[in-house]
Amino acid sequence: MSSDERLQNPLNDALVEAVLLLKNKEECYRFFEDIATVAEIKALAQRLEVAKMLQRNETYTAITEVTGASTATISRVKRCLNFGADGYQLILRRLKEQSEKIGASEGES
């Protein structure tokens, strides 16, 4: 599935292209610290953790306890996981692949 066409405009294109230029975690922290509030960054991180927990079939109660997310936020993330643009699915799959790759390389040591 493709991204929502309502998001696609020159300003958003420039933002996405800027994010793609970031090369490491430190650069990401520096950029996001300047472009967003701490609360906005924490909200994004919270949603990603909610998505991970939903993918593991954890309950809303457990997700709320761990993340502090409201049931409305959990429901929205779940809706995106099931019917969204597959952005969560894409990143969760890549995070899993990265974790497996790291685990395999640590096993070789």
C-alpha positions in Angstrom: 0.0 0.0 0.0 1.2 3.5 -0.8 1.3 6.5 1.5 -1.6 8.8 1.8 -1.6 11.3 -1.0 -2.8 14.1 1.4 0.7 13.9 3.0 2.5 14.3 -0.3 3.5 17.9 -0.9 6.7 19.8 -1.4 7.2 20.7 2.3 6.6 17.1 3.4 8.8 15.8 0.6 11.6 18.1 1.9 11.2 16.8 5.4 11.3 13.1 4.4 14.3 13.8 2.2 16.0 15.5 5.1 15.4 12.5 7.4 16.8 10.2 4.8 20.1 12.2 4.9 20.6 11.4 8.6 23.5 8.9 9.0 23.4 7.7 12.6 21.6 7.8 15.9 23.4 10.9 17.1 22.5 12.9 14.0 18.8 11.7 14.4 18.8 12.9 18.0 20.2 16.2 17.1 17.8 16.8 14.2 14.7 15.6 16.1 15.6 17.7 19.2 15.7 20.8 17.0 12.6 20.0 14.9 10.2 18.6 17.5 9.4 19.1 21.1 10.4 16.5 23.7 6.7 15.6 24.1 6.3 15.0 20.3 9.3 12.8 20.1 8.2 10.8 23.2 4.7 10.4 21.6 6.2 9.0 18.4 8.4 6.6 20.4 5.4 5.5 22.5 3.4 4.7 19.3 6.3 2.6 18.0 6.5 0.6 21.3 2.7 0.2 21.2 3.0 -1.2 17.7 5.6 -3.7 18.8 3.5 -4.8 21.8 0.4 -5.2 19.6 2.3 -7.3 17.2 3.2 -9.6 20.1 -0.5 -9.8 20.9 -0.1 -8.1 24.3 -3.3 -6.8 26.0 -4.3 -3.1 26.1 -3.9 -3.2 29.9 -0.3 -4.5 29.6 0.5 -1.9 26.9 -1.0 0.9 28.9 1.0 -0.2 32.0 4.3 -0.3 30.1 3.9 2.7 27.8 1.4 4.9 29.5 -0.5 5.1 26.2 -4.2 5.8 26.3 -6.6 3.2 24.9 -7.4 5.7 22.1 -3.7 5.8 21.1 -3.5 2.0 21.2 -6.7 1.7 19.1 -5.3 4.1 16.5 -2.0 2.3 16.3 -3.8 -1.0 16.0 -6.0 0.4 13.2 -2.8 1.5 11.4 -1.2 -1.9 11.9 -4.2 -3.6 10.3 -5.4 -1.1 7.8 -2.7 1.6 7.4 -0.1 2.3 4.8 2.0 -0.6 6.2 4.6 1.8 7.6 4.5 0.1 11.0 4.7 -3.3 9.4 7.7 -2.3 7.3 9.7 -0.9 10.2 8.7 -3.7 12.6 9.9 -6.3 10.0 13.2 -4.4 9.5 13.7 -4.0 13.3 13.2 -7.8 13.7 15.6 -8.6 10.8 18.2 -6.3 12.4 17.7 -7.9 15.8 18.1 -11.4 14.3 21.2 -10.3 12.4 22.8 -8.9 15.6 21.8 -12.0 17.5 23.4 -14.2 14.9 26.6 -12.2 14.7 26.9 -12.3 18.6 26.4 -16.0 18.4 29.4 -16.3 16.1 31.7 -14.5 18.6 
